[in-house]
Amino acid sequence: MTLQQVSLRTQIWRKKPITPSTVTSSEGLERSLGTFTLMMFGVGSTVGTGVFFVMHEAVPDAGPAVIISFLLAGLAAGLSALSYAEMASAVPVSGSTYSYAYATLGEVVAMGVAACLLLEYGVSTAAVAVGWSGYLNQLLHNLFGWQIPNVLSAAPWDTHPGIINLPALFLVAMCALLLIRGASESAKVNATMVVIKLAVLLMFVAIAFTGFNADNFSDFAPKGVAGITAAAGTIFFTFIGLDAVSTAGDEVRDPQRTMPRAILGALGIVTSIYVLVAVSALGTQPWQEFGDAAQGEAGLAKILQDVVGASWPGTILSAGAVISIFSVTLVTMYGQTRILFAMGRDGLLPSMFAKVNPRSMTPVNNTVIVAIVVGALAAFIPLDYLWDLVSIGTLAAFIVVSLGVLILRRTRPDLPRGFKVPGYPVTPVLAIAACLYILSGLHWYTYAWFLLWLSVVLAFYFLWGRRHSLLERAVEAGLLSDEEVR
């Protein structure tokens, strides 16, 4: 049967079979990651963005009730994390939610999810790199009394316009070089940076509590429930690390046991740190001050300087932020390259995306392409326009993985699972409901940009991807039957 003879509806809803080879073959990538290093991937790509600079965006919306926003985002992420843990143990391959959607919902849905993930990882990496340059300038100022001029550290359309954000571009380039060297090397560097990051944040909590003033919480929710929900939507993208863990399926030892443990362990560490830092930070100053420009550039460092009356704590925090935000950028770039690898392997992108360097065992082509695109975004697009686009992609991915658990339990109850969602089916349903609730708080223009991007990706799929799909070719060649891909 030729492609022209197959109905479009039949083709686009075909599902990728889950076979023993699916969950054992690494497809050219090296299985070198264990539970601890993988858990540090999740923490590394999560802790940093939410506390080092996104509070500047979230606190003006929610006031002191941003603590509830963090908990709300953490609850939705936690419920979704349970679904991620089950899916990762059942389908432990690279590609994250894209691969899960391909196995449970069909090819066209997988392509839509891929659009969400590429947006989520690409824009997140750029946004984090932009924020990193603010802490680098704070560190340079404290150490040397000098900083990179605004003209070379701000985007053309920023609040204080510049020509190019060179520090952000430099960070992306450094991460790309490290990723090209290899996954295990990147994981070791990331684990070291995560330990430094957590130590610095615990130092912040300890010092900030010495200046704690309960009166700062008196006007707890100045903008009501709407403000809390809007802040939760902004914050939610910081939980991208839970998805980042699942992008490493082809490079993990004993993935059916390792991946669920890493996902749940990362969630526990991340949520605890977020709440501690948010409470201590809000106790040191009125919530209105979080909207100041200085708070956006290096907010936590400024808070410590105000509490202590000296620059040394802020210098230590800025140094920790420079190191730790490097790890966020490193892991989110890693996640995007592995999603592109999975799509290339499935034939939905050109074959160059599925090529692995024989020496480093990494997809070098993907890393270079991601670095170029993300570097351009970071260098020329201001931070304020990026946060909510990442959240909408993350939320959409979390909804799909929870829905995938419900579907896979019905269609493949026999599939071996190293972890099962407790409280099924209530837990995945609650996860979907929580994500939908947070989505309701995002601005209309975020949806407009998201739908535009989704339309571009789906247009590419209908014009090129579906004609080159390896699943379709396998059916045509008689290697798979229609029953196997329904």
C-alpha positions in Angstrom: 0.0 0.0 0.0 1.5 3.4 -1.0 1.4 6.6 1.0 -1.2 8.0 -1.4 -3.5 5.0 -0.8 -3.4 5.4 3.0 -6.0 7.9 4.3 -4.5 10.9 6.0 -6.5 10.2 9.2 -5.1 6.7 9.5 -1.6 7.8 8.9 -1.4 10.7 11.4 -3.0 8.8 14.3 -0.6 5.8 14.0 1.2 5.0 17.3 4.8 3.9 17.6 4.8 0.3 19.0 6.4 -0.3 22.4 8.6 -3.4 21.9 11.5 -5.0 23.9 14.0 -3.3 21.5 12.4 0.0 22.1 13.3 0.0 25.8 16.7 -1.7 25.6 18.4 -0.2 22.6 20.3 3.0 23.1 20.4 3.8 19.4 24.1 4.8 19.4 24.0 6.9 22.6 26.1 5.7 25.6 24.3 4.5 28.8 26.5 6.3 31.3 24.1 8.1 33.8 23.1 6.7 37.2 20.4 7.8 39.7 22.4 10.6 41.4 23.7 12.2 38.2 20.3 12.0 36.6 18.6 13.5 39.7 21.2 16.3 39.6 20.1 16.9 36.0 16.6 17.5 37.3 17.7 19.8 40.1 20.2 21.5 37.9 17.7 22.6 35.3 15.1 23.6 37.9 16.6 25.2 40.9 18.0 28.6 39.8 15.5 30.1 37.5 12.7 30.1 40.0 14.6 31.7 42.8 17.4 33.6 41.3 15.4 35.9 39.1 11.8 34.8 38.3 10.6 36.2 41.6 11.1 39.6 40.0 8.3 38.7 37.6 6.1 36.7 39.9 6.0 38.7 43.2 4.4 41.8 41.6 1.5 39.7 40.5 0.9 37.7 43.7 2.5 39.7 46.5 3.6 37.6 49.5 1.0 35.0 48.3 3.7 34.0 45.7 4.5 31.4 48.3 1.1 29.8 47.5 1.9 30.3 43.8 5.1 28.2 44.3 3.2 25.5 46.1 0.4 25.5 43.5 3.0 25.1 40.7 4.8 22.5 42.8 1.5 20.6 43.4 0.8 20.5 39.6 4.4 19.5 38.9 4.3 16.9 41.7 1.1 15.2 40.4 2.6 15.3 36.9 5.9 13.9 38.2 4.2 10.8 39.3 2.9 10.3 35.8 6.4 11.0 34.4 7.8 8.4 36.7 5.4 5.7 35.4 5.9 6.7 31.8 9.6 6.8 32.1 9.7 3.3 33.6 7.4 1.9 30.9 8.9 3.7 27.9 12.5 4.6 29.0 13.8 6.2 25.8 15.1 9.6 24.7 12.5 12.1 23.6 10.6 12.7 26.9 6.9 13.5 26.4 7.3 13.4 22.6 8.2 9.7 22.8 5.4 9.1 25.3 2.8 10.8 23.1 4.0 8.9 20.0 3.4 5.6 21.9 0.0 6.5 23.3 -1.7 9.3 21.3 -0.4 9.1 17.7 2.1 10.7 15.4 0.3 14.1 14.9 -0.1 14.5 18.6 3.6 13.6 19.1 4.6 16.3 16.6 2.4 18.8 18.5 4.1 17.8 21.8 7.5 18.2 20.1 6.5 21.7 19.2 5.7 22.4 22.9 9.0 20.8 24.0 11.2 22.6 21.5 9.6 25.9 22.5 9.9 25.0 26.2 13.6 24.1 26.1 14.7 26.6 23.5 13.1 29.6 25.1 13.9 28.5 28.6 17.6 28.3 27.8 17.5 31.7 26.2 15.6 33.2 29.2 18.0 31.7 31.7 21.0 32.9 29.8 19.6 36.5 29.7 19.2 36.4 33.5 22.7 35.0 34.0 24.2 38.1 32.6 22.7 40.2 35.4 24.3 38.2 38.1 27.6 38.2 36.2 27.6 42.0 36.1 26.7 42.1 39.9 29.7 39.8 40.6 32.1 41.9 38.4 30.9 45.1 40.1 31.4 43.7 43.6 34.8 42.2 42.9 36.4 44.8 40.6 34.1 47.9 40.7 33.5 47.4 36.9 30.8 45.7 34.9 30.1 45.0 31.2 28.5 48.1 29.6 24.7 48.0 29.1 25.2 48.4 25.4 26.9 44.9 25.4 24.8 43.2 28.1 21.2 44.0 27.0 18.9 43.2 24.1 17.9 46.0 21.6 14.3 45.9 22.9 15.1 45.6 26.6 13.9 48.1 29.3 17.3 49.8 29.0 18.2 48.9 25.4 21.6 47.8 24.3 23.0 46.3 21.1 23.6 42.6 22.1 23.7 40.5 25.3 27.2 39.2 25.0 27.3 37.4 28.3 24.2 35.4 27.5 25.7 34.5 24.1 29.0 33.4 25.8 27.1 31.2 28.2 25.3 29.4 25.5 28.5 28.8 23.6 30.3 27.4 26.7 27.4 25.0 27.4 27.5 23.8 23.8 31.2 23.0 23.9 30.7 21.0 27.1 27.8 19.0 25.7 29.8 18.2 22.6 32.5 16.6 24.8 30.0 14.0 26.1 27.0 13.3 28.3 28.9 11.8 31.3 31.3 14.7 31.4 28.4 17.2 31.3 26.7 15.3 34.0 29.7 15.4 36.3 30.2 19.1 35.8 26.4 19.7 36.4 26.4 17.7 39.6 29.3 19.8 41.0 27.5 23.0 40.1 24.3 21.8 41.7 26.0 21.1 45.0 27.5 24.6 44.9 24.1 26.1 44.0 22.3 24.4 46.9 25.0 25.5 49.4 24.7 29.1 48.3 20.9 29.1 48.5 21.0 27.6 52.0 23.4 30.4 52.9 20.9 32.9 51.5 18.1 31.4 53.6 20.2 31.5 56.8 21.2 35.1 56.4 17.9 36.4 55.1 16.1 35.0 58.1 18.2 37.3 60.3 16.4 40.2 58.7 12.9 38.6 58.7 10.0 40.9 59.4 6.5 39.3 59.6 4.9 42.7 58.8 6.0 42.2 55.2 3.3 39.5 54.9 0.4 41.7 56.1 -0.9 42.6 52.6 -0.7 38.9 51.7 -2.6 38.6 48.4 -3.0 42.2 47.0 -4.4 41.0 43.6 -6.4 38.1 44.9 -6.7 34.6 43.4 -6.1 36.0 39.8 -2.7 37.3 40.9 -1.7 34.0 42.6 -2.7 32.0 39.5 -0.9 34.4 37.1 2.3 34.1 39.2 1.9 30.3 39.3 1.8 30.3 35.5 5.0 32.3 35.3 6.8 30.1 37.9 5.7 26.8 36.4 8.3 26.8 33.6 11.0 26.4 36.3 9.8 22.8 36.9 11.1 22.0 33.4 13.8 19.9 35.1 11.3 17.1 35.7 10.9 16.8 31.9 14.6 17.1 31.4 15.2 13.9 33.3 13.0 12.0 30.9 14.9 13.2 27.9 17.9 11.1 28.9 16.2 7.7 28.6 18.7 6.3 26.1 21.7 7.3 28.2 20.7 6.0 31.6 21.8 2.7 33.2 18.8 0.5 34.2 16.4 3.2 33.1 13.2 1.5 34.3 14.3 1.9 37.9 16.7 4.9 37.7 14.4 7.4 36.0 11.4 7.2 38.4 13.8 7.6 41.4 15.6 10.5 39.8 12.3 12.3 38.9 10.8 12.0 42.3 14.0 12.8 44.1 14.5 16.0 42.1 10.9 17.1 42.8 11.4 16.8 46.6 14.7 18.8 46.6 13.3 21.5 44.2 10.1 22.2 46.1 11.8 22.4 49.5 14.4 24.9 48.2 11.8 27.0 46.5 9.6 27.4 49.5 12.5 28.1 51.9 14.0 30.8 49.6 10.6 32.4 48.9 9.6 32.7 52.5 13.0 34.1 53.7 13.2 36.6 50.8 9.7 37.9 51.3 10.4 38.4 55.0 13.3 40.8 54.3 11.5 43.5 52.3 8.1 44.7 51.2 6.7 42.8 48.2 6.4 46.0 46.1 10.3 46.3 46.0 10.5 43.1 44.0 9.4 45.0 40.9 12.4 47.3 40.9 14.8 46.9 38.0 17.7 46.0 40.4 15.6 43.0 41.6 15.4 41.7 38.1 19.1 41.9 37.5 20.4 40.2 40.7 17.5 40.2 43.2 18.7 37.8 45.8 22.2 39.3 45.9 20.7 42.8 46.5 18.5 41.4 49.3 21.5 40.0 51.1 23.5 43.3 50.7 20.6 45.2 52.2 20.2 42.8 55.2 23.9 42.6 56.1 24.9 46.1 55.0 27.9 44.8 53.2 28.7 43.4 49.8 30.4 40.1 50.7 27.2 38.0 51.0 25.9 39.4 47.7 29.2 38.6 46.1 29.1 35.0 47.3 25.5 34.7 46.1 26.3 36.3 42.7 29.2 33.8 42.3 26.9 30.9 43.2 24.3 32.2 40.8 26.8 32.5 37.9 27.9 28.9 38.5 24.5 27.4 39.2 22.6 29.2 36.4 25.3 27.8 34.1 23.9 24.3 35.1 20.4 25.3 34.2 21.4 26.3 30.7 23.5 23.2 30.3 20.7 20.8 31.1 18.0 22.5 29.1 20.2 22.6 26.1 20.9 18.9 26.6 17.2 18.2 26.7 16.5 20.0 23.5 19.3 18.2 21.6 17.9 14.8 22.7 14.4 15.6 21.6 15.7 16.6 18.2 17.6 13.3 18.2 14.5 11.3 18.9 12.6 13.1 16.2 15.4 12.5 13.7 15.5 8.9 14.6 11.8 8.6 13.8 12.1 10.3 10.5 10.1 13.3 11.4 13.2 15.5 11.0 16.0 15.1 8.5 18.4 12.2 9.3 21.2 14.6 10.2 19.5 15.1 13.6 19.8 11.4 14.4 23.6 11.3 13.8 25.9 10.6 16.7 29.6 11.5 16.8 31.5 8.2 17.1 34.1 9.6 19.4 32.0 11.6 21.9 28.8 9.6 21.4 26.8 12.8 21.3 24.5 14.4 18.6 26.9 17.2 17.7 24.8 18.5 14.8 21.9 19.1 17.1 24.1 20.8 19.7 25.5 23.3 17.2 22.0 24.1 15.7 20.5 24.6 19.2 23.4 26.8 20.2 22.9 29.0 17.2 19.2 29.4 17.6 19.2 29.8 21.4 22.2 32.1 21.3 20.4 34.4 18.9 17.3 34.5 21.1 19.4 35.2 24.2 21.4 37.9 22.6 18.6 39.9 21.1 15.3 39.1 22.9 14.6 40.7 26.3 13.8 38.4 29.2 10.3 39.7 30.0 8.8 38.4 26.7 9.9 34.8 27.3 8.8 33.4 30.6 5.1 32.6 29.9 5.8 31.0 26.6 8.0 28.4 28.4 5.2 27.8 31.0 2.6 27.1 28.3 4.8 24.5 26.6 5.7 22.9 30.0 2.0 22.7 31.0 1.0 21.2 27.7 3.7 18.6 28.0 2.7 17.7 31.6 -1.0 17.3 30.5 0.0 15.0 27.7 2.1 12.7 29.9 -0.7 12.4 32.5 -3.1 11.6 29.7 -0.6 9.1 28.3 -0.6 7.2 31.6 -4.4 6.9 31.5 -4.3 5.6 27.9 -1.4 3.2 28.3 -3.0 1.6 31.4 -6.0 0.7 29.2 -4.2 -0.2 26.0 -1.1 -1.9 27.4 -1.9 -3.2 30.9 0.7 -6.0 30.3 3.6 -3.6 29.9 6.3 -3.9 32.6 6.4 -0.8 34.8 9.1 -0.1 37.3 6.8 2.4 39.0 3.1 2.9 39.1 1.2 6.1 39.8 -0.4 5.8 43.3 -4.1 6.6 43.5 -4.7 5.8 39.8 -6.8 7.1 38.0 -7.5 10.0 40.4 -3.8 11.2 40.5 -3.3 11.7 36.7 -6.8 13.3 36.4 -5.9 15.8 39.2 -2.6 16.5 37.5 -4.4 17.4 34.3 -6.9 19.6 36.2 -4.2 21.4 38.1 -2.3 22.2 34.9 -5.4 23.4 33.1 -6.1 25.7 36.1 -2.7 27.2 35.9 -3.0 27.6 32.1 -6.2 29.7 32.7 -4.0 32.4 34.4 -1.8 33.0 31.4 -2.2 36.1 29.2 -4.1 35.9 25.9 -1.1 37.0 23.9 0.9 34.1 25.3 -1.7 31.8 23.7 -1.5 33.7 20.4 2.3 33.3 20.1 2.0 29.6 21.2 -0.6 28.8 18.6 1.4 30.6 15.9 4.5 28.4 16.7 2.3 25.2 16.9 0.9 26.0 13.5 4.4 26.4 12.0 5.5 23.0 13.4 2.3 21.2 12.3 2.6 22.7 8.8 6.1 21.3 8.6 4.8 17.9 9.7 2.0 17.8 7.0 4.2 19.0 4.2 7.4 17.1 5.0 7.4 15.0 8.2 4.6 12.6 7.6 6.0 11.7 4.2 9.4 10.7 5.7 8.1 9.0 8.9 9.9 5.8 9.5 6.8 4.4 11.1 4.9 4.9 7.8 7.7 3.4 5.8 7.7 0.3 8.1 4.0 -0.2 7.5 4.4 0.3 3.7 7.2 -2.3 3.7 5.1 -4.8 5.7 7.4 -4.8 8.7 4.5 -3.5 10.8 0.8 -4.3 10.4 -2.0 -1.7 10.8 -3.1 -3.4 14.0 0.3 -2.9 15.6 0.3 0.8 15.1 -3.4 1.5 16.0 
